[in-house]
Amino acid sequence: MNKTILYFALSLLLFVSCTQIKKEEAKKKYDANWESLKQYEIPTWFQDAKFGIFIHWGPYAVPAFDNEWYPRHMYQDSILWHQTDSTLSKVGKHPVFTHHESTYGHPSIFGYKDFIPMFKAEKFDADAWLNLFKKAGAKYVVPVAEHHDGFAMYASKYTRWNAKDMGPKTDIIKEIKEASERAGLRFGVSSHFAFNWDYYNHEDRFDTGNPEFSDLYGPAHSRYAKVNNEFLQLWWNRTTDIIDQYNPEILWFDFYWDRPEFNEYHKKLAAYYYNMGEETGNEVVLQSKNMGMESFPEGTNVLDIERGKLSDIRKDTWQTDTSVGKNSWCHINNWDSKTANELIDDLIDIVSKNGTMLLNVGPKADGIIPQDQADVLLNMGKWLNINGEAIYNTRPWKIYGEGPTKSEEGHHSEANNESSTSKDIRYTTKDDILYASVLDYPENGVFILKSLAQDNVYESRVPQSIDFISGNNKIEWEQNREGLKIEVLGDKPGEAAFVFKIYF
């Protein structure tokens, strides 16, 4: 009898184990090859979301000087550096080095590591942040999990230099994730750690050359040397640690992982992350700049363009990441904010081309989001609260729009773009409705949509009715060979873009 019971017990255990293995195998939909990864489809929720918030926050907010690359520039006393206001380069002391030395002392005495105890985040309130982002109309949030500086803003298993054990003494990423869930926003993270390999100047005259701190500053090596296997493995460990701990719905990567040394990790990481999504039931989004020739074939992830846009509609959904600040991603004392009007125009243009906007804020070291940045977000939220139906859940029309103002294309091109005019119109669609967003207000209140002229090549149907959703003004309209002419009666109802809802 005992043998029979044991036999059945072992048989049951084997059956349960095999069933579990089969279930686990079924969840592993993706293999680490491009053919398998081409199965990936961008989730509908991301295509609908259109607007998210990026957060650059770390110990680099303590000096609040220059920008988030302060940790790199403070060690540049006699090497080549790029000016921030031009494409020129200089050799010699970087202004950040001079500032740091005069303010804190020589970097051999006061290194970047010494800012970490000063990064206390004593006023940080994740719920207050997420409530602000929700009022701004954002649908997802992407805090920086770790920047080039090597400091992890989460409870890392692979570095002692992390926010749970140092500085704030709390798991910042966990707090933001939990607050985003309470606020109903999708949660993601960004990783910039790949560039840690070449971020610091590892000269013996600085603390960066001290082996005791190589787990923060990276191992000493000649500048721009090939990334070694030890660092690649550390990058893999830290990245998968983020995925495993926080199950982010968005995973964003900065530029340096497009180097050839990371090529094999692109497929491996994508399969790992997408399979995590299958296992957890999350519809996940992997984003990178695809600056390397072999980074990601089209259709295997989401293209991200830093401080730039596309000039036309792209078949697959893409993303612009940019900052409220013209001159920085992290908080600095001379932060220069863009206006809500500028950013609304950018958002409309991006969405008309099948894109989304990830807009960055830079909190102070204590955790407060400065009022000028908050005001920009709130003003965007007011516009979206009225006009958001032309943005959220929409898709591109047959053309993105019309007008004289064209977007420069590519990374870091936004500074070359001109201001929009009342002749610049962007189109989006939803169901059987066409939205026309006009980026400025004509002096006479008369809007002319040339793409909807009689006998146009885009739409053979005649408009049945038109709503002006940006205000309570009455409108009069007619369609002729010049265009769809819409006159808005009364006073100008606002300062940002103006949206018409066209029924056929």
C-alpha positions in Angstrom: 0.0 0.0 0.0 2.8 2.4 0.9 4.5 1.8 -2.4 1.3 2.4 -4.3 0.7 5.7 -2.5 4.3 6.7 -3.1 3.9 5.8 -6.8 0.8 7.9 -7.2 2.4 10.7 -5.3 5.4 10.7 -7.5 3.2 10.5 -10.6 1.1 13.4 -9.5 4.3 15.5 -8.7 5.7 14.7 -12.2 2.4 15.6 -13.8 2.3 18.9 -12.0 5.9 19.7 -12.8 5.5 18.9 -16.5 2.3 21.0 -16.7 4.1 23.9 -15.0 7.1 23.6 -17.4 4.7 23.5 -20.4 2.9 26.7 -19.0 6.3 28.4 -18.6 7.4 27.4 -22.1 4.1 28.7 -23.5 4.7 32.1 -21.9 8.1 32.4 -23.5 6.9 33.6 -26.8 10.1 35.3 -28.0 13.5 33.9 -28.8 16.6 36.1 -29.1 16.6 36.5 -32.8 15.1 39.1 -35.1 12.7 36.7 -36.8 11.1 35.9 -33.5 11.1 39.5 -32.3 9.3 40.7 -35.4 6.2 39.1 -33.8 6.1 42.1 -31.5 3.3 44.5 -31.9 3.2 48.0 -30.3 0.4 47.9 -27.7 -2.8 49.8 -28.4 -2.6 51.5 -25.1 0.7 53.1 -26.0 -0.6 54.1 -29.5 -3.6 55.8 -27.7 -1.7 57.4 -24.8 0.2 60.1 -26.8 1.7 62.0 -23.8 4.0 60.9 -21.0 6.3 62.5 -18.4 10.0 61.8 -18.2 11.9 62.6 -14.9 15.6 63.3 -14.7 16.4 63.3 -11.0 19.5 62.2 -9.1 22.5 63.5 -7.2 23.4 65.7 -10.2 20.5 67.9 -9.0 22.5 68.9 -5.9 25.0 71.3 -7.6 22.1 72.5 -9.9 24.6 73.8 -12.3 25.1 73.4 -16.1 23.0 70.3 -16.7 22.7 66.6 -15.8 26.2 65.9 -17.3 27.8 67.8 -14.3 29.3 64.5 -13.1 31.2 64.1 -16.3 32.2 67.7 -16.8 33.5 68.3 -13.3 36.5 66.0 -14.1 37.4 67.7 -17.4 40.3 69.9 -16.6 42.6 69.3 -19.6 40.7 67.2 -22.1 38.6 67.8 -25.2 35.1 69.0 -24.4 32.1 70.2 -26.5 30.6 73.6 -26.0 26.8 73.4 -25.2 25.9 76.3 -27.5 27.7 75.1 -30.7 29.3 72.2 -32.5 32.7 73.4 -31.7 35.1 71.7 -29.3 37.7 73.0 -26.8 40.7 71.6 -25.0 41.2 72.7 -21.5 39.2 73.3 -18.3 35.5 72.8 -18.7 33.5 75.6 -17.0 31.9 73.0 -14.8 35.4 72.0 -13.5 36.2 75.6 -12.7 32.8 76.1 -11.0 33.2 72.9 -9.0 36.8 73.6 -7.9 35.8 77.1 -6.7 32.6 76.0 -5.0 33.4 72.6 -3.5 37.1 72.0 -4.0 39.3 70.0 -6.3 37.6 66.8 -7.6 40.3 64.8 -5.9 39.1 66.2 -2.6 35.4 66.5 -3.3 34.3 64.1 -5.9 30.9 63.3 -7.3 30.4 60.6 -4.7 30.4 63.3 -2.1 27.2 64.8 -3.5 25.3 61.6 -2.7 24.9 62.3 1.1 23.6 65.8 0.1 20.9 64.2 -2.1 18.3 63.7 0.7 15.0 64.1 -1.2 13.5 65.2 2.0 10.4 66.8 0.4 9.8 64.0 -2.2 6.1 63.1 -2.4 5.5 60.6 -5.2 1.7 61.1 -5.0 2.0 64.8 -5.4 4.2 64.3 -8.5 1.7 61.8 -10.1 -1.3 64.0 -9.3 0.5 66.9 -11.1 1.3 64.7 -14.1 -2.3 63.5 -14.2 -3.6 67.1 -14.2 -1.1 67.7 -17.0 -2.9 65.1 -19.1 -0.1 62.6 -19.1 -1.0 58.9 -19.5 2.4 57.4 -18.6 5.4 58.2 -16.5 9.1 57.3 -17.0 11.5 58.1 -14.2 15.2 57.7 -14.8 16.2 54.5 -13.0 19.9 55.1 -13.4 21.7 57.8 -15.4 25.3 57.8 -16.8 26.6 58.7 -13.3 26.1 55.1 -12.1 23.8 56.0 -9.1 20.8 53.7 -9.0 17.5 55.3 -8.1 16.1 52.0 -6.9 17.0 49.1 -4.5 19.7 47.6 -6.7 21.1 44.1 -6.0 24.3 44.9 -8.0 25.6 48.2 -6.6 25.9 49.7 -3.2 25.5 53.2 -4.8 21.7 53.2 -4.8 18.9 55.4 -3.4 17.6 52.7 -0.9 21.0 52.5 0.9 22.4 56.0 0.3 21.1 59.6 -0.2 17.3 59.5 0.0 17.4 56.1 1.8 14.3 55.0 0.0 13.4 53.1 -3.2 12.5 56.0 -5.4 11.5 53.9 -8.4 9.2 51.7 -6.2 7.5 54.8 -4.7 6.9 56.3 -8.2 5.6 52.9 -9.5 3.1 52.6 -6.6 2.0 56.2 -6.9 1.5 55.8 -10.7 -0.8 52.8 -10.0 -2.8 54.9 -7.6 -3.1 57.7 -10.1 -4.0 55.4 -13.0 -0.9 56.2 -15.2 1.2 53.6 -16.9 4.6 53.1 -15.4 8.0 52.8 -17.1 11.7 53.4 -16.4 14.7 54.6 -18.4 18.3 53.2 -18.3 21.3 55.3 -19.2 23.8 53.1 -17.5 25.6 51.9 -20.7 27.5 55.2 -21.0 28.8 54.8 -17.5 31.6 52.9 -19.2 33.0 56.1 -20.7 31.3 58.8 -18.7 34.1 59.7 -16.2 37.7 60.8 -16.7 39.6 58.1 -14.9 42.8 60.0 -14.2 44.8 59.3 -11.1 44.6 62.9 -10.0 40.8 62.4 -9.4 38.8 60.2 -7.1 37.5 58.5 -10.3 40.9 56.8 -10.6 40.7 55.3 -7.1 39.8 51.5 -7.4 37.8 51.9 -4.2 35.1 53.8 -6.1 35.2 51.9 -9.4 31.8 50.5 -8.7 30.4 54.0 -9.1 32.7 55.6 -11.6 33.3 52.5 -13.7 36.6 50.6 -14.1 39.6 52.7 -15.2 40.5 52.4 -18.9 41.7 54.5 -21.8 39.0 56.8 -23.1 36.6 55.2 -25.6 38.2 51.8 -25.3 36.1 48.8 -26.3 33.5 47.9 -23.6 34.8 44.8 -21.9 32.8 41.6 -21.0 32.8 42.3 -17.3 31.0 45.7 -17.8 28.6 44.1 -20.3 27.6 41.5 -17.8 27.2 44.2 -15.1 25.0 46.2 -17.5 22.9 43.0 -18.1 22.6 42.2 -14.4 21.5 45.8 -13.5 19.1 46.0 -16.4 17.4 42.7 -15.8 17.3 43.5 -12.0 15.1 46.6 -12.9 12.9 44.5 -15.1 12.5 41.7 -12.5 11.8 44.0 -9.6 9.5 46.6 -11.1 7.9 45.0 -14.2 7.9 48.3 -16.1 5.4 48.7 -19.0 7.9 50.9 -20.7 11.7 50.4 -20.9 13.6 53.2 -22.4 17.3 53.2 -23.4 19.7 56.0 -24.0 22.2 56.3 -26.8 25.4 54.4 -25.8 23.9 50.9 -25.9 23.8 51.3 -29.7 27.6 50.7 -29.7 28.6 47.4 -31.5 29.7 45.8 -28.2 26.0 45.7 -27.2 24.6 44.3 -30.5 24.0 40.8 -29.2 22.4 42.2 -26.1 19.7 44.0 -28.1 18.1 40.7 -29.2 18.7 39.0 -25.8 17.3 41.9 -23.8 14.3 42.4 -26.0 13.4 38.7 -25.8 13.9 38.8 -22.0 11.7 41.9 -21.6 9.0 40.9 -24.0 8.7 37.5 -22.3 8.4 39.2 -19.0 5.4 41.0 -20.4 3.9 37.7 -21.5 4.5 36.2 -18.1 3.1 39.1 -16.1 0.3 40.0 -18.6 1.8 43.4 -19.3 1.7 44.8 -22.8 5.2 46.3 -22.8 7.0 48.9 -24.8 10.8 48.8 -25.5 12.2 52.2 -26.7 15.6 53.1 -28.0 17.2 55.6 -30.3 18.3 53.0 -32.8 21.4 55.0 -33.6 23.5 51.9 -34.4 23.2 50.2 -37.8 22.2 46.9 -36.2 20.3 48.1 -33.1 16.7 47.2 -33.9 15.1 46.3 -37.2 11.9 48.2 -37.9 9.0 46.7 -36.2 10.8 45.1 -33.3 10.7 48.1 -30.8 9.6 51.7 -30.6 11.9 54.4 -32.2 12.7 57.3 -29.9 14.1 60.6 -31.1 15.8 62.9 -28.6 14.9 66.6 -28.8 13.7 66.2 -32.4 10.8 65.0 -34.5 10.0 63.4 -37.8 9.0 65.3 -40.9 6.2 63.0 -42.0 3.9 60.2 -40.9 5.6 57.0 -39.8 3.9 53.7 -40.2 4.8 52.5 -36.7 4.2 54.5 -33.6 7.3 56.4 -32.5 8.2 58.8 -29.7 9.9 62.2 -29.2 11.6 62.7 -25.8 12.3 66.3 -25.0 12.4 68.5 -21.9 10.4 71.4 -20.5 13.9 73.0 -20.1 15.6 74.4 -23.1 19.0 74.1 -21.5 18.8 71.1 -19.2 17.1 67.8 -18.3 17.9 68.1 -14.6 17.1 71.0 -12.3 19.6 73.8 -12.6 19.6 77.3 -11.1 19.2 79.0 -14.5 16.7 76.6 -15.9 14.9 78.1 -19.0 11.4 76.7 -19.5 9.7 76.4 -22.8 6.1 77.7 -22.9 3.1 75.5 -22.8 2.0 76.9 -26.1 5.3 75.8 -27.8 5.0 72.3 -26.3 1.3 71.9 -27.3 2.2 72.8 -30.9 5.0 70.1 -30.7 2.6 67.6 -29.2 0.0 68.2 -32.0 2.7 67.9 -34.7 4.1 64.7 -33.3 0.7 63.0 -32.8 -0.3 64.0 -36.4 2.7 61.9 -37.6 1.8 58.9 -35.4 4.1 59.8 -32.6 3.9 60.3 -28.8 5.6 62.9 -26.6 7.7 62.0 -23.5 8.2 65.4 -21.8 10.8 65.7 -19.1 10.8 67.6 -15.8 13.7 68.2 -13.5 12.9 68.2 -9.7 15.1 69.9 -7.2 17.4 67.8 -5.0 14.8 68.0 -2.2 12.1 66.5 -4.4 10.1 69.6 -5.2 9.1 70.2 -8.9 9.8 73.9 -9.4 6.7 76.1 -9.9 7.7 77.3 -13.4 7.8 73.7 -14.6 4.6 72.8 -12.8 2.8 75.8 -14.4 3.8 74.6 -17.9 2.4 71.1 -17.2 -0.8 72.6 -15.7 -1.4 74.8 -18.7 -0.9 71.9 -21.0 -3.4 70.0 -19.0 -6.0 72.8 -19.3 -5.6 72.7 -23.1 -5.8 68.9 -23.2 -8.9 68.9 -20.9 -10.7 70.9 -23.6 -9.1 69.7 -26.8 -7.7 66.2 -25.8 -10.2 64.3 -28.0 -8.1 65.5 -31.0 -5.0 63.9 -29.4 -5.8 60.8 -27.3 -6.9 57.6 -29.1 -6.4 59.2 -32.5 -4.6 58.0 -35.6 -2.9 59.9 -38.4 -5.0 61.0 -41.4 -3.9 60.6 -45.0 -1.5 63.5 -44.6 -0.1 64.9 -41.3 -1.1 68.4 -42.2 -0.4 71.5 -44.2 1.2 74.9 -43.9 4.6 76.6 -44.4 6.3 75.4 -41.2 8.1 72.1 -41.6 9.8 70.1 -38.8 13.5 69.4 -38.9 14.1 65.7 -38.7 16.3 63.7 -36.4 18.0 63.8 -32.9 18.7 67.3 -31.4 17.0 69.2 -34.2 14.3 71.0 -32.2 16.3 74.2 -31.9 16.2 74.6 -35.7 12.4 74.6 -35.9 10.5 77.9 -36.5 7.4 79.1 -34.7 4.1 77.9 -36.0 1.6 80.1 -37.8 -2.2 80.2 -38.4 -1.6 78.5 -41.7 -0.1 75.4 -40.0 -2.8 72.8 -39.6 -2.4 69.2 -38.3 -4.9 66.4 -38.8 -5.9 63.4 -36.7 -8.8 61.0 -37.0 -10.9 58.9 -34.7 -13.8 56.7 -35.8 -15.3 58.6 -38.7 -14.3 62.1 -37.4 -11.5 64.3 -38.7 -9.8 66.7 -36.3 -8.1 69.8 -37.6 -5.8 71.5 -35.1 -4.6 75.0 -36.2 -1.4 76.0 -34.5 -2.1 79.8 -34.3 -5.1 82.2 -34.5 -5.6 84.3 -37.6 -6.1 88.0 -37.0 -9.5 88.0 -38.7 -10.7 84.8 -37.1 -11.0 83.1 -40.5 -9.4 79.6 -40.8 -8.7 78.1 -44.2 -8.1 74.4 -44.5 -6.7 74.0 -48.0 -6.5 70.2 -47.8 -10.3 70.1 -47.6 -11.0 72.3 -50.6 -13.7 71.1 -53.0 -12.5 68.3 -55.2 -9.4 67.7 -53.0 -7.5 64.5 -53.5 -7.7 63.4 -49.9 -11.5 63.4 -49.0 -14.3 63.1 -51.6 -17.0 63.4 -49.0 -18.6 66.8 -48.2 -18.4 67.9 -44.5 -21.8 67.5 -42.8 -21.2 69.6 -39.7 -18.3 71.2 -37.8 -17.8 71.7 -34.1 -15.3 74.3 -32.7 -14.2 72.4 -29.6 -11.7 75.0 -28.3 -14.3 77.5 -27.4 -18.0 78.3 -27.1 -17.9 80.7 -30.1 -20.4 80.3 -32.9 -18.8 79.5 -36.3 -19.8 79.9 -39.9 -18.2 77.7 -42.7 -18.3 76.9 -46.3 -16.3 74.7 -48.6 -15.0 76.1 -51.9 -12.1 75.6 -54.3 -9.8 77.6 -52.0 -10.4 75.3 -49.0 -12.7 74.7 -46.1 -13.3 78.2 -44.8 -14.3 78.5 -41.1 -15.0 81.8 -39.5 -15.0 81.9 -35.7 -17.2 84.7 -34.4 -16.5 86.7 -31.3 -13.3 87.0 -29.2 -10.3 84.7 -29.5 -11.0 81.9 -27.0 -7.5 81.1 -25.9 -3.8 81.3 -26.6 -2.8 77.8 -27.7 -3.8 75.8 -30.8 -7.5 75.7 -31.9 -9.3 72.5 -32.8 -12.2 71.8 -35.2 -14.1 68.6 -35.2 -15.3 67.7 -38.7 -18.1 65.2 -39.4 -18.8 63.7 -42.8 
